[in-house]
Amino acid sequence: MQDPSALLAALPLDTRVVVRRRVADGFSDSLGDLVARDETTCTVRTRRGDDVVLLADVTAAKAVPPPPPRRAPRRGGTPGNL
């Protein structure tokens, strides 16, 4: 099994990834595009913004497929509003 930090260093930027890291009360995941990295951190662009992750805290990482397409909005009124 490849070291997660080594995997993040080898992946091309803009690859969609999930990164698991240690936090004070357990673990936290970041899902999004790998947009930057240096010797000590990587940056994952999530739906909520850029998440800078210390590589020393990373416990797992992998490339993931693109998200499914968004569903079209429902047509018509809501039940009870006829």
C-alpha angles and dihedrals in degrees: 000000000000121000107256093228091052090050091052090049091051099046118093116249114263091038112138108242144169116219124191118200140174117258131178096274101031131298138335131197129215117199121188145068121332100234105165143006141175136172095294108021145034127202122221117193104218130178088266096049140275116336115200109206126194108231090217088064096048114112099170139007138172143164114256133195121262117276118269116262116272116261119246115255116265116260125225132028129309119267111275094028098089 
